Each structure stands twice: as C-alpha cells, then as structure tokens.
C-alpha cells in the first residue's frame, strides 16, 4: 500500500516536473521571491504571474526525525523511516524522506541532493539522499 | 480592552478515561451541567454558546441548546483550528459579553476517542478499503499532499522535527534533550498521581521507564506524548459585576489574545522561523493588556501535546530566556518548588487530553485555591495554546 499525493490544478506543475526528474518551485515573476508549498499568488507582492522554475535539487538538512511508530497502515512496513525538512540552496524548504541513508549517519546541516522515486505511472515523488 | 470585564464563574470537568463507553454528548452535558451548577446559574439562563469547530467535536450548537433546554439563544459561534483555539473560544465569549450581545456564555469541548477517531491514527481520518493498493492523499489546503506521502502525518512527527532543531540550535546533546523532556514528563506524571480525575492517577513514572520506553518519532519517546482519552470540560462566563454577585472568587480574564504566524499553518513546517510559535508582538500584547509581566505569572498551564511543547512554550511566553528553557528545566524543574510551576494537573501527558480546555479549568482551580497540587497564593495564571491563542487569568 502506498500513499499517493493527490493533484490539483495548483499543484499539477510540481508533479509533472517531478515525473520529468525536475524539482520545481514557484517564483513570482514580478518581485522574484520564491516559496513552497504552492500558493495561487505571490505572498509578498500578490503578483498573479507565477512561474514554476527548476531548482538545483541541492540543500541541507534543516531538521529531521526518525519515525518508529507508524500512525498509518500504509507506513507500517516502512518504519523506522527518516522524515526531514530540507533547506534548498534557493531558499524554500521541502519535506522529504532521507533515503540511502542510515539513521546514525544523519545530522542537521548535512548536505543532501534530490533523487526521484517513481510511485505510479503518473506520480513521482521527489526524495533526498546524502550528497557525498 | 477587555481587562477584567468578564469572568469565569463556573467550571466543569469529567474524569478522563480510556476505553470509556459514554458518548461525547453525554460527557459534554455532564461537564456543562457541572459548570452551571458551580456558577449557580440555571441552564435555561444560558444565552450564548461557543464551541470548537473541529470535525471531532460531535456536539453541535443545536444539540447543546435543546439538551440544556435553553429558551432563547442570542449568540453562538465556533472557533476554527484545534487546540490552537483554546483561548480563542474564550475570546469569542468575552467579546460577546463585553459588547452586550450575550449575558451567560457556555463553552464546552467533549471527546470520545474510544469510539470515535483516535488522533494518533492518521489512517482513521480517511476510510480504508480492505485490500486497497494505493491511497490518494487529497490536497486539502493544509499541504497534506506534500507531507503524508513521506509519512509526516501525525503531531508526534512534527514535534520530532521541532525538538531536533531546538537541540541543534541550542547546542544540546541527546542526553541534555532526554533530561529536559524527561524532567517535564515525570513531573507532570507526579502531579497527575495526586489528581483523582487523571488517567494516570496513582500510576507513577520512573526515569528508567521514561528512558527505556519505545521511540515514537525520535527524539520523542512514548511518555513525551499526550494521552488519547474520553472526557469533557466546560466553562461559564459572565460580566464582572454579575460574577461578583454570584460568588466570592470569580476568575477574571486579564487578557486574551489570538494570533497566527505569517506564512504558516498553525502547526506549520514552512514558516521562515520554525521555532517562532507566537510572534513577539502577540506575546507583548498578551502581557501589556493584562497589565502584568512574565515575572508576575504564578502558575502556567501550557498546552502539551508533547513534553517538548511544554519546554518550548516556557520560552514563547518569556517564562525562560530564549534558548535556555531546557537548562532551567534541568536545573530547577517545573514542580511546586520552581519559580513557575507548570501543568499542575498533570497536563495532557498524564491527566488527559481535551484540546486545551483542561488548562483553563486547572488555572481556575489554582486561582480559587482548590487545585489538587495547589500553588500557594496563586493570583495570576497563564493559559497558553501555542500557534493560535493565549490568555492570562487573575483573581
């Protein structure tokens, strides 16, 4: 059993990017600020012209937790797993699992890079691994 | 300014139990009738009802109206979010009374997690079909489609993220974090051991049991987590002059503050400062409108979904210097001997969980001098629900 992100008109471009192997973040074409998760307008200047731009996929672990107790039946065979918040080089933070990484090797501020996990034909999940 | 214009004159609280069989409606009525009896006000005189807007608050405003036999309801409303709204429901009542739109307001929160949804189970929020292969997580405006697929789906998980960052920011070792969180969990258990209505009445917790309990979401352990239980709490509020005619010990609302941080959800992951749970201006407003300072707080009843929330809230409300609460807790604890005793009922970790309402009933008991673990001469109490609302109460 897998948990598949639902797609809305607002988030469609993000998931299409992930399917192509690109991590996309929204950027305001008026004031050039960027943010995540997606919003209908720029939260700074309220500009309505919002672009989806690819980011480097590199960042650092802002914080993490190692989940031992599954609170959803879909996660019961996956514990323990690492859930982490990544500070992207470009600024915004994204939530991810840390994959290809042992619990004892994680630390706050560790460099990481994006990898892509294909869940279904339509949906690919951005994930992060240590950037060694 | 609402300073001392409105008072809490009645509190009601059922015992907290696990695996109970009584409905939320029944529990809500128990607590509400107890609060009205405590206030000396007949149920039919209630003309204002305020409740939480949570999907898990089963008792609707019309259900409460007809089961209490209220003749004429003049004011009703509800507050969004969850425990963040603890003081927001009071704020609504205060506003209604101070503006003359209502004269007697009843607030309640009732829970039956034994028969209903358990908050610790993310998979009970969405129906599952036997043999189902994949589950689509709908995007709901709370960014769930960006977090649930990664298994970031329950409060424990977010508190794990917060606690790890807090430890990093403050140069704490894992042993320091264990010591600080364990001190809070064990002290709250000790308080609950003396509270007959608590889930953990007379059931102690040792350091050995605390430290060797299983991990939930590391660095959060089992006994850092709040309880899942059944129970109800209720409050009755009236104008200050009416309060004085009803009883000798009304508890006045000194200030009550609602807030939401910029660019973030109430329990958010994406705000610029993950550790700012309440803006400094909102904290300032809380104290200045109450005409007291943090050093005047005699007892603090702080929303504790986890022990880490208690710890961090000490800094949020300036009861400890930023980045130093862990050290203060390790050195001085949170007992009746501490400068500010904290969660004297046992908190959600050991008394029971009811979306914050028990922080208010306990603050009222402390200010009346009738608490199980009484702080001597308590005259100012803080009720804090980080991320959304807070209030100061006084004699």
Interface residues (C-beta under 8 A of the other chain):
Chain A: X1 X2 X3 X4 X5 X6 X7 X8 X10 X11 X35 X36 X37 X43 X62 X63 X64 X65 X66 X67 X68 X69 X70 X71 X72 X73 X74 X75 X78 X80 X81 X83 X84 X85 X92 X93 X94 X95 X96 X97 X103 X108 X109 X119 X120 X125
Chain B: X120 X121 X122 X123 X128 X132 X133 X134 X135 X136 X137 X138 X139 X143 X145 X146 X147 X148 X149 X150 X151 X152 X153 X154 X156 X157 X160 X161 X162 X163 X164 X165 X168 X214 X215 X216 X217 X218 X219 X220 X263 X269 X270 X274
